[in-house]
Amino acid sequence: MSITAFRFIHTADIHLDSPLKSLALRNPELADLIGGATRQAFSAIIDLCISERVNALVIAGDLYDGDQTSMKTARFLAGELGRLAKAGIRTFIIRGNHDALSRISRELVLPDMVKLFGGRAEHVLIERGQGERPVAIHGLSFAQPTAPESLLPKYASAVPDAINVGIMHTSLGGAPGHDAYAPCSPAELQATGFDYWALGHIHKRAVITGSTTIVMPGMPQGRDINEDGPKSATLVSISEDGSVSLEEKPTALAEFSRITIDAGGLSDWTDLAHALSDALKQARTASAAPELVARIGFTGETTLAWRMRRDADLLMAEAEERAAQTGAIWVEKLEIGCTPPTETRTASTGPLHELRDLIETGILTSDAFETALSQIADTLQGQLPTDLRDLFGTDESETRARRMQLARQGAEDVLARLQSSSGSGSEPA
């Protein structure tokens, strides 16, 4: 008699067909790539389930992305889950806060092998082979898009003499950029005596081990630069003795990456281009995703600082050319944070340097400027679609810092263009 582990893929926060959130995605080809990436990541998860011959797929909420989801999304989802059903693989889904907004999450007819948990906690008992413990899958869906209180008391106790797997959409104790949803603590989850808690909601992967293994798998595909880094699903194996083993499986079609290049000390444009190539090659080698979407930031004191700002379009063209040479890299945006060398700034004189000093010491630090900047930003923010308003920050302090950052960047860009118009060299006289 062969006793095998119960194996499943755990994923969450797929946000199928999520609308693009970044204003920086102005390249139509790049927009098409990212626009279809959540579907391709989900298909990769289905392929993974089939190739690994798992017993089940567990989706811990936010399969959809709210009320924007269309019936095209529904048909795609039904087709992919149908592939699993044909392979004899069961699917267990709970609704998260975004799913609760979706009309099709209530109307879509799913294959018989799919269990979509409702708004009342329940469990499904999976009988296995002779000598193997059954598996109890516990789940509870969000009935509304908010859940300010813990949902844990609604779950039933662990089924005796069974492997117990709980599925919950929760913010745990809270995380930056996430509102509180069904809050509970890892200690409370551990106290249930379950073998495994399959969580969703927080987009960054986290694993908590102990008597109960608790996993937040993160999202399988990032959608903008604020969801950068590798994305994956988790392959879970639970043995008869309750021991749990985990494998992180890459799923993203495109990985967002922040690449920082220290241009300090560089004085020749060719050297800057070489530094670009080196950084792009390193980032491409480090990423397992088929495509890499890079935001490149330049830092450091360099005599090229003014020219980089003045010729930002040429620098972007240089970056895109180097990315094309490296292969499978898209440059999403450049951020130029370089400054002229300190000795150059302090030793130089002239109208532009006087203007720079006035901006830094007399304007950017004044209450009147802060008030005017706030009014302009508030007006602009109010005209943005709701899903883009967090671009200015998610709270008062972050918003104030972001406004000032943009103001300083704008001042540097204006000074660089004035420098170009003055007809002098790459640095002010």
C-alpha positions as CSV (number, residue, x, y, z in Angstrom):
1,M,0.0,0.0,0.0
2,S,1.4,3.4,-1.1
3,I,0.6,6.4,1.0
4,T,1.1,9.7,-0.8
5,A,1.1,13.3,0.4
6,F,-1.9,15.6,-0.4
7,R,-0.5,18.1,-2.9
8,F,-2.1,21.3,-4.1
9,I,-1.2,24.7,-5.7
10,H,-2.0,27.7,-3.5
11,T,-2.5,31.1,-5.2
12,A,-4.4,34.3,-4.6
13,D,-4.9,37.9,-5.8
14,I,-4.9,37.1,-9.5
15,H,-7.0,40.1,-10.4
16,L,-7.9,38.7,-13.8
17,D,-8.0,41.4,-16.6
18,S,-7.2,44.1,-14.1
19,P,-7.1,47.5,-15.8
20,L,-3.7,49.1,-16.1
21,K,-2.9,51.4,-13.2
22,S,0.3,53.1,-14.3
23,L,0.2,56.3,-16.3
24,A,3.8,55.5,-17.3
25,L,2.7,52.6,-19.6
26,R,2.5,54.8,-22.7
27,N,4.1,52.3,-25.0
28,P,1.2,50.4,-26.8
29,E,3.2,47.2,-27.1
30,L,4.1,47.3,-23.4
31,A,0.5,48.1,-22.5
32,D,-0.7,45.1,-24.5
33,L,1.9,42.9,-22.8
34,I,0.9,43.9,-19.3
35,G,-2.8,44.0,-20.1
36,G,-2.8,40.3,-21.0
37,A,-0.3,39.2,-18.3
38,T,-2.8,38.3,-15.6
39,R,-4.5,35.8,-18.0
40,Q,-1.2,34.3,-19.0
41,A,-0.1,33.9,-15.4
42,F,-3.4,32.2,-14.6
43,S,-2.9,29.8,-17.5
44,A,0.6,29.1,-16.2
45,I,-0.9,28.2,-12.9
46,I,-3.3,25.7,-14.6
47,D,-0.4,24.3,-16.6
48,L,1.6,23.9,-13.3
49,C,-1.3,22.0,-11.7
50,I,-1.5,19.6,-14.6
51,S,2.3,19.1,-15.0
52,E,2.7,18.5,-11.2
53,R,-0.4,16.2,-11.1
54,V,-1.6,17.9,-7.9
55,N,-4.8,16.9,-6.1
56,A,-6.2,20.5,-6.1
57,L,-5.9,24.2,-6.9
58,V,-6.7,26.5,-4.0
59,I,-7.5,30.2,-4.8
60,A,-7.7,32.3,-1.7
61,G,-9.6,35.3,-3.0
62,D,-9.5,38.2,-5.5
63,L,-9.6,36.0,-8.6
64,Y,-11.4,39.0,-10.2
65,D,-10.7,42.7,-10.1
66,G,-14.0,44.2,-9.0
67,D,-16.9,45.3,-11.1
68,Q,-14.8,46.0,-14.2
69,T,-14.7,42.3,-15.1
70,S,-16.5,41.3,-18.3
71,M,-18.1,38.1,-19.5
72,K,-15.1,37.5,-21.6
73,T,-13.1,37.2,-18.4
74,A,-15.8,34.7,-17.2
75,R,-15.5,32.6,-20.3
76,F,-11.8,32.5,-20.1
77,L,-11.9,31.5,-16.4
78,A,-14.5,28.7,-17.1
79,G,-12.3,27.4,-19.9
80,E,-9.2,27.2,-17.8
81,L,-10.9,25.6,-14.8
82,G,-12.4,23.2,-17.3
83,R,-8.9,22.1,-18.2
84,L,-8.3,21.2,-14.6
85,A,-11.6,19.3,-14.3
86,K,-10.7,17.2,-17.4
87,A,-7.4,16.4,-15.7
88,G,-9.3,15.2,-12.5
89,I,-8.0,18.1,-10.4
90,R,-10.4,19.8,-8.0
91,T,-10.5,23.6,-7.5
92,F,-11.5,25.4,-4.2
93,I,-12.2,29.1,-4.4
94,I,-13.2,31.8,-1.9
95,R,-14.3,35.3,-2.8
96,G,-12.1,38.2,-1.6
97,N,-13.0,41.9,-1.3
98,H,-12.6,42.5,-5.1
99,D,-14.6,39.4,-6.0
100,A,-17.5,40.6,-3.8
101,L,-17.9,43.6,-6.2
102,S,-17.9,41.4,-9.3
103,R,-21.3,40.6,-10.8
104,I,-20.0,37.6,-12.8
105,S,-18.7,35.9,-9.7
106,R,-22.3,35.2,-8.8
107,E,-23.6,34.4,-12.3
108,L,-20.8,32.3,-13.8
109,V,-21.5,28.5,-14.0
110,L,-18.3,26.7,-13.0
111,P,-17.4,23.0,-13.7
112,D,-18.6,20.4,-11.2
113,M,-15.0,19.9,-10.0
114,V,-15.0,23.5,-8.7
115,K,-16.1,24.4,-5.2
116,L,-16.9,28.1,-4.7
117,F,-17.4,28.7,-1.0
118,G,-20.3,30.9,0.0
119,G,-20.9,33.5,2.7
120,R,-21.3,30.9,5.4
121,A,-18.3,28.9,6.6
122,E,-18.3,25.3,5.6
123,H,-15.8,22.5,4.9
124,V,-15.5,19.8,2.2
125,L,-14.2,16.4,3.2
126,I,-12.1,14.7,0.6
127,E,-11.8,10.9,1.1
128,R,-8.6,9.4,0.0
129,G,-7.1,5.9,-0.4
130,Q,-7.0,3.1,2.2
131,G,-4.8,4.1,5.1
132,E,-4.7,7.8,4.1
133,R,-6.3,10.5,6.2
134,P,-9.1,12.4,4.6
135,V,-8.6,16.1,3.8
136,A,-10.9,18.8,5.1
137,I,-10.9,22.0,3.1
138,H,-12.5,24.9,5.1
139,G,-13.6,28.1,3.3
140,L,-15.6,31.3,3.7
141,S,-16.2,33.9,1.0
142,F,-16.6,37.7,1.4
143,A,-20.2,38.5,1.0
144,Q,-19.5,42.3,1.0
145,P,-16.4,44.2,-0.2
146,T,-15.5,45.0,3.4
147,A,-14.9,42.8,6.4
148,P,-13.8,44.9,9.4
149,E,-14.1,42.1,11.9
150,S,-12.3,38.8,12.1
151,L,-13.9,35.9,10.2
152,L,-12.0,33.3,12.1
153,P,-14.7,32.6,14.7
154,K,-17.1,31.6,11.9
155,Y,-14.9,28.7,10.8
156,A,-15.6,25.2,12.2
157,S,-13.1,23.4,14.4
158,A,-10.5,21.1,12.8
159,V,-12.0,17.8,11.7
160,P,-10.5,15.0,13.9
161,D,-8.1,12.5,12.2
162,A,-8.0,14.5,9.0
163,I,-5.6,16.9,7.3
164,N,-7.2,20.3,7.8
165,V,-6.6,23.2,5.3
166,G,-8.2,26.6,5.8
167,I,-8.7,29.2,3.1
168,M,-9.1,32.8,4.2
169,H,-8.8,36.3,2.6
170,T,-7.3,38.5,5.3
171,S,-4.9,41.4,5.9
172,L,-3.7,39.6,9.1
173,G,-2.5,42.4,11.3
174,G,-2.3,44.9,8.5
175,A,0.3,45.8,5.8
176,P,1.4,49.0,4.1
177,G,-1.0,49.9,1.2
178,H,-3.7,47.5,2.4
179,D,-6.8,48.3,4.3
180,A,-7.8,46.0,7.2
181,Y,-9.8,43.0,5.9
182,A,-10.9,40.2,8.2
183,P,-8.1,41.0,10.6
184,C,-6.6,38.2,12.7
185,S,-3.2,37.2,14.0
186,P,-0.9,34.3,13.1
187,A,-1.2,33.1,16.7
188,E,-4.9,32.9,16.4
189,L,-4.6,30.9,13.2
190,Q,-2.0,28.6,14.8
191,A,-4.5,27.9,17.7
192,T,-7.0,26.4,15.3
193,G,-4.9,23.2,15.0
194,F,-5.2,23.3,11.2
195,D,-2.3,21.8,9.3
196,Y,-2.2,24.7,6.7
197,W,-3.8,28.1,6.3
198,A,-4.0,29.2,2.7
199,L,-4.3,33.0,2.8
200,G,-4.8,35.8,0.3
201,H,-5.0,39.6,0.1
202,I,-1.5,40.9,0.7
203,H,0.4,40.9,-2.6
204,K,3.8,40.0,-1.2
205,R,4.7,36.4,-0.4
206,A,5.1,35.5,3.3
207,V,5.5,32.2,5.1
208,I,5.0,31.6,8.8
209,T,6.0,28.1,10.1
210,G,5.1,26.3,13.3
211,S,2.5,23.8,14.4
212,T,0.4,25.3,11.6
213,T,2.0,26.5,8.3
214,I,0.6,29.8,7.3
215,V,1.3,31.1,3.7
216,M,0.4,34.3,1.9
217,P,1.5,33.3,-1.6
218,G,1.6,36.9,-3.0
219,M,0.2,37.6,-6.4
220,P,1.2,35.6,-9.5
221,Q,1.6,38.6,-11.7
222,G,2.5,42.2,-10.9
223,R,0.5,44.9,-12.6
224,D,2.7,48.0,-12.2
225,I,6.1,49.1,-10.7
226,N,4.6,49.2,-7.2
227,E,4.1,45.4,-7.5
228,D,7.7,44.7,-8.5
229,G,9.8,41.7,-7.9
230,P,9.4,37.9,-8.6
231,K,5.8,36.6,-8.5
232,S,4.8,33.0,-7.9
233,A,2.3,30.4,-6.7
234,T,3.1,27.9,-3.9
235,L,3.2,24.1,-4.4
236,V,2.1,22.5,-1.0
237,S,2.7,18.9,0.0
238,I,1.1,17.7,3.3
239,S,2.3,14.3,4.5
240,E,0.3,11.8,6.6
241,D,2.2,13.0,9.7
242,G,1.1,16.5,9.1
243,S,4.5,17.8,7.9
244,V,4.3,20.4,5.3
245,S,6.8,21.1,2.4
246,L,6.6,24.2,0.2
247,E,8.0,25.1,-3.2
248,E,7.8,28.5,-4.7
249,K,6.9,28.3,-8.4
250,P,7.4,31.3,-10.8
251,T,4.2,32.3,-12.7
252,A,4.7,35.8,-14.0
253,L,4.9,36.6,-17.7
254,A,6.5,39.9,-16.9
255,E,8.4,41.0,-13.8
256,F,8.6,44.7,-12.8
257,S,12.0,45.7,-11.5
258,R,13.5,48.9,-10.1
259,I,17.1,49.3,-11.4
260,T,19.3,51.8,-9.7
261,I,22.5,53.1,-11.5
262,D,25.0,55.1,-9.5
263,A,26.3,57.6,-12.0
264,G,28.6,59.2,-9.4
265,G,31.9,60.3,-10.9
266,L,30.9,59.6,-14.5
267,S,31.8,62.4,-16.9
268,D,31.3,60.9,-20.3
269,W,28.0,59.9,-22.0
270,T,29.6,56.7,-23.4
271,D,30.5,55.6,-19.8
272,L,26.9,56.2,-18.8
273,A,25.7,54.1,-21.7
274,H,28.0,51.3,-20.6
275,A,26.7,51.5,-17.1
276,L,23.2,51.2,-18.5
277,S,24.1,48.0,-20.4
278,D,25.8,46.4,-17.4
279,A,22.8,47.1,-15.1
280,L,20.3,45.8,-17.6
281,K,22.2,42.6,-18.2
282,Q,22.5,42.0,-14.4
283,A,18.8,42.6,-13.9
284,R,17.9,40.3,-16.9
285,T,20.1,37.5,-15.5
286,A,18.6,37.8,-12.0
287,S,15.0,37.5,-13.3
288,A,13.3,34.2,-14.1
289,A,10.3,35.9,-15.8
290,P,10.1,35.7,-19.7
291,E,9.8,39.5,-19.8
292,L,11.3,42.2,-17.6
293,V,9.8,45.7,-17.2
294,A,12.3,48.1,-15.7
295,R,12.1,51.5,-14.1
296,I,15.7,52.9,-14.2
297,G,16.8,55.4,-11.5
298,F,20.0,57.3,-11.8
299,T,21.7,58.6,-8.6
300,G,25.0,60.2,-7.6
301,E,27.0,63.4,-8.2
302,T,28.1,63.7,-11.8
303,T,29.0,66.5,-14.3
304,L,26.4,64.9,-16.6
305,A,23.6,65.7,-14.3
306,W,22.3,68.7,-16.1
307,R,22.7,67.1,-19.5
308,M,20.8,64.0,-18.4
309,R,17.8,66.1,-17.4
310,R,18.1,68.3,-20.5
311,D,18.4,65.3,-22.9
312,A,16.1,62.9,-21.0
313,D,14.5,61.9,-24.3
314,L,17.9,60.9,-25.7
315,L,18.7,59.1,-22.5
316,M,15.5,57.1,-22.8
317,A,16.3,56.2,-26.4
318,E,19.7,55.1,-25.2
319,A,18.1,53.0,-22.5
320,E,15.6,51.4,-24.9
321,E,18.3,50.6,-27.4
322,R,20.5,48.9,-24.7
323,A,17.4,47.0,-23.4
324,A,16.7,45.8,-27.0
325,Q,20.3,44.6,-27.3
326,T,20.0,42.7,-24.0
327,G,16.7,41.2,-25.0
328,A,13.3,40.7,-23.3
329,I,13.5,44.0,-21.3
330,W,11.1,46.9,-21.5
331,V,12.0,50.3,-20.1
332,E,8.9,51.7,-18.4
333,K,10.4,55.0,-17.1
334,L,13.5,56.9,-16.2
335,E,14.0,58.6,-12.9
336,I,16.9,61.1,-12.8
337,G,18.1,61.9,-9.3
338,C,21.6,63.0,-10.2
339,T,23.1,66.3,-9.1
340,P,26.1,68.2,-10.2
341,P,29.2,67.7,-8.0
342,T,29.1,69.7,-4.7
343,E,32.3,71.6,-5.5
344,T,30.8,72.7,-8.9
345,R,27.6,73.9,-7.3
346,T,29.3,75.9,-4.6
347,A,32.0,77.4,-6.8
348,S,29.9,78.4,-9.7
349,T,28.1,81.7,-10.0
350,G,25.7,83.2,-12.5
351,P,22.0,83.8,-13.0
352,L,21.0,80.1,-13.2
353,H,22.8,79.3,-9.9
354,E,21.2,82.2,-8.2
355,L,17.8,81.0,-9.5
356,R,18.6,77.5,-8.2
357,D,19.5,78.8,-4.8
358,L,16.3,80.9,-4.7
359,I,14.2,77.9,-5.6
360,E,15.8,75.6,-3.0
361,T,16.0,78.1,-0.1
362,G,13.2,80.6,-0.8
363,I,10.5,78.9,-2.7
364,L,10.3,75.1,-2.1
365,T,10.6,75.7,1.7
366,S,7.9,78.4,1.9
367,D,4.4,77.9,3.3
368,A,2.9,79.8,0.4
369,F,4.4,77.4,-2.1
370,E,3.2,74.4,-0.1
371,T,-0.3,75.8,-0.1
372,A,-0.3,76.5,-3.8
373,L,1.2,73.1,-4.6
374,S,-1.4,71.4,-2.5
375,Q,-4.3,73.1,-4.2
376,I,-3.0,72.2,-7.7
377,A,-2.4,68.6,-6.7
378,D,-5.8,68.3,-5.1
379,T,-7.5,69.6,-8.2
380,L,-5.5,67.2,-10.4
381,Q,-6.1,64.3,-8.1
382,G,-9.9,64.9,-8.1
383,Q,-9.9,64.7,-11.9
384,L,-8.2,61.3,-12.0
385,P,-10.0,58.0,-12.2
386,T,-10.5,56.5,-8.7
387,D,-8.0,53.7,-9.3
388,L,-5.3,56.2,-10.1
389,R,-5.7,58.6,-7.2
390,D,-3.2,56.7,-5.0
391,L,-0.4,57.8,-7.4
392,F,-0.1,60.9,-5.1
393,G,0.1,58.8,-2.0
394,T,-2.2,56.8,0.3
395,D,-2.1,59.1,3.4
396,E,-1.3,62.8,4.2
397,S,2.4,62.4,5.0
398,E,3.1,60.3,1.9
399,T,1.1,62.6,-0.3
400,R,3.0,65.7,1.0
401,A,6.3,64.0,0.4
402,R,5.3,62.9,-3.1
403,R,4.2,66.4,-4.0
404,M,7.5,67.8,-2.9
405,Q,9.4,65.2,-4.7
406,L,7.6,66.0,-7.9
407,A,8.2,69.7,-7.4
408,R,11.9,69.3,-6.9
409,Q,12.2,67.1,-10.0
410,G,10.3,69.7,-11.9
411,A,12.5,72.5,-10.7
412,E,15.6,70.5,-11.8
413,D,14.1,69.8,-15.2
414,V,13.3,73.5,-15.7
415,L,16.8,74.5,-14.7
416,A,18.3,72.0,-17.1
417,R,16.3,73.3,-20.0
418,L,17.2,76.9,-19.1
419,Q,20.8,75.8,-19.0
420,S,20.4,74.4,-22.6
421,S,18.9,77.6,-23.8
422,S,21.7,79.7,-22.3
423,G,24.1,78.2,-24.8
424,S,26.7,77.4,-22.2
425,G,28.4,74.0,-21.6
426,S,27.0,70.9,-19.8
427,E,27.3,72.8,-16.5
428,P,26.4,76.3,-15.6
429,A,29.2,78.8,-15.7
